[in-house]
Amino acid sequence: MKQKKTKKGQEEMVGFGLIIIIVAIILLVFLGFSLRKSQKEVVEDYEIDSFVQAFLQYTTDCQDNLEYLSIQKLIFDCNTGEECLDGRETCKVLNSALIGVVEESWKVGGDRPVKGYELKINVNEEEMLFLTEGNITNNYRGSAEYLPKEIDIYFTVYY
């Protein structure tokens, strides 16, 4: 009689061990699926759209009638050939301001999440300004902004 109880206890232990092994396998499968899921995109669309909107409102050191001009106003003035109050060409001020803003905002490199970027400003479908840095990859996000007077701004970030 004592033998049957011991044998029954051994069967229960084997069953319990099998249940633990099955649960461990299921947990490993779920862990494998959760690790395989793609991680958050490096750059989201709203970040690029917000950046374009923000840099258009960025105030530069170019003055016109005692008012500091935004990059958007510089784009319009560059298109018409205006000058700053101190005699500098608005196109040169625009170029240097955009280089500064984009380089500070989008750090690029092989060890960074952002591999490169392109900024194009077209007027009547002709290129007014083109900035690029880093590598062009197959993974990218972009934004387009259309201003009056047929001015188009395209910004693309490669990751």
N, C-alpha and C positions, 0 to 999 in steps of 0.2 A: 504494500500500500504506500509505503514511503517512496518507492521508486517512481510511481506514477505522478506524484506531486512534483518531484524534482524534474521529471521529463516535461511536464506541462509548463513549469517555470522556464525551462530552457527554450521551449517553443515560443513562449511569450517574449522572451528576450530577443530571439532571432527576428520575430515579427516587428518588435520595436526598433531594432537595428535597421531593418529594411525600410521602415517608414522614415527614419532619419535620413537614410541614404537617398530616398526618393525626394524628400523635401529639399535636401542639399542640392540635388541635381536641378530641381525646378528653380531654386534661388540662383544658381549659376547661370541658367538659361536667361532668366530675367535680367541679371546683372550684365550679361553679354549684350542683350538687346539695348539696354540703357546706355552702355558705353559706346555702342555703334551709332547711336543717333547723332546726327550732325549737330555740332555745337552752334551757338548763336553766330549769325553772320558777323563778319568782322566790321562791316560798314552797313548801316541801315539806310534805306532811302530817305527817311525823314531827316537824318543827320546831314545828308548832302543838300537836300532842299533848304534846310535851315541855314546851313553855311552860306549858300548862295544869297539868300535873303539878307543875312547878316552882313556879308562883305559889301553888298550894295549900299548899305547904310553907314558903313565905316567912314569916319571923318578923316580927311587927309590934312596935310599942312599947306595945301594950296588955297589961297584966298582970292575971292572975287567980290568986290564991293564990301570989304570988311567982313565977309562971311566965309567960314571954312567950308570947303566943298566936300560932299560925299563922293564915294567912288562912282555912284550912279550919275551924279552931275558931271563928274570928270569925263565919263564915257561920252555923254552928250557934247561937252565942250571940246573934247578931243576930236570928235566927228566933225565939228564945225571949225576947228583950227584955232580955238581960243587960247589965250595965255593966262597964267596966274597973275595976280596983282604985282608980284615981284619979278615978272618977266619970264618965268620958266614956262616951257611948253607943257600943256596939260597932258599930252600923250606920254611924255617922259615921267611926269609925276604919277600918272595912272599906272604905268608899267612898274615903277619902283614900289608903289604902294601895294599893288597886287602881289608882287613877288614876296614882299614882307608878310602880308596877311596869310597867303597860302602856305608859305614855308613854315610859319609859326603854327598854323592850324593842322597841317597834314605832314607829319614827320614820316619820311619814306626811307626804306632800306630793306636789305635782304633779311635782317633779323627782326624787322618790325611787321606788324599786321598789314600795314598799307605799303604796297610795293611800288606804287607810282600814281601820278595824276596827270590830267590834261585840262587846261582851261582855254576855251576858245571864245573870242568875242567877234562876232560877224556883224557887219553893217551892209545892208542890201546884198546879203549872201557873199560879201567879200570880207576876207579876214582882216580885222583891225588889230587884233592882239592874239598871240598864241603862247601859252606857257606850258611847259612839260618838264617833269622830273621823274626819275626812277624808271622802272621796267613796266612795259605794257604786257599784261597777262590776259588769259582768257576769262578770268573772273573779274567782273567790274560792276559798278553801280554808277548811275549818272543822274544828272538833273539838267533841265533846260529852263531858261527864263527868257521870256519874250518881252522886250521893252518897246515903247513907242518909237517911231521913226525907223522901223524895221531893224532894230538892234536885237540880236539873238546871243544869248550867253549859254554855253554848254560847258558843264563841269563833270568830269569822269574820274572816278577813283578806282584804281586797280588793286586787288588784294590777292 
